């Protein structure tokens, strides 16, 4: 939704998408790919303790916003990113709903 007011424009983006990426080889290329697709993003770095590991892994949360989205397309995109990063799984969050995309080992 875009509203014009006196001398400025307001744009309201309804959907929030967060990609949780491990900070490992290839992650910068993934961030660049996302920045080309979405106009703006927020990056937050944090320590993640996953897969029963005692030592933390550095992660980056990439948050973007969009008016229209297709959950199925975002899940496919997350799976493609998982493959690029050579991960067993990757997490995305769409409008505060966590989705874990895992390799099919069967």
C-alpha positions, 0 to 999 in steps of 0.5 A, spaced: 500 500 500 502 506 498 499 513 500 501 520 498 501 525 503 504 532 503 511 532 500 512 525 502 510 517 500 508 512 505 509 505 503 507 499 507 510 492 506 505 487 509 510 481 509 516 479 513 521 474 511 527 472 515 533 467 512 537 464 517 544 463 514 550 460 517 556 464 516 560 460 512 564 460 505 559 462 500 554 466 505 556 473 502 554 470 495 547 468 498 546 475 501 548 479 495 543 474 491 538 476 496 540 484 496 539 483 488 532 480 489 529 485 495 530 492 495 532 493 502 534 488 508 537 488 515 542 483 517 543 481 524 549 476 526 548 471 532 551 465 535 547 459 534 547 452 538 544 447 533 545 440 532 547 438 539 553 442 538 557 445 544 561 450 540 556 456 537 556 457 530 556 464 527 549 466 523 546 471 520 539 473 520 537 476 513 530 480 514 526 483 508 519 485 507 515 484 501 507 486 499 506 480 495 509 473 496 508 466 495 510 461 501 511 455 496 516 459 492 520 462 498 521 455 501 524 453 494 528 459 494 530 457 501 532 450 499 536 452 493 540 457 498 541 450 503 544 447 497 549 453 495 551 453 503 552 445 503 547 445 509 543 439 512 537 444 513 536 452 513 530 456 517 526 461 514 521 465 518 515 468 514 510 473 518 513 470 524 512 462 522 518 458 523 519 453 517 525 448 517 527 446 510 531 439 510 535 435 505 531 429 504 535 423 506 530 418 504 
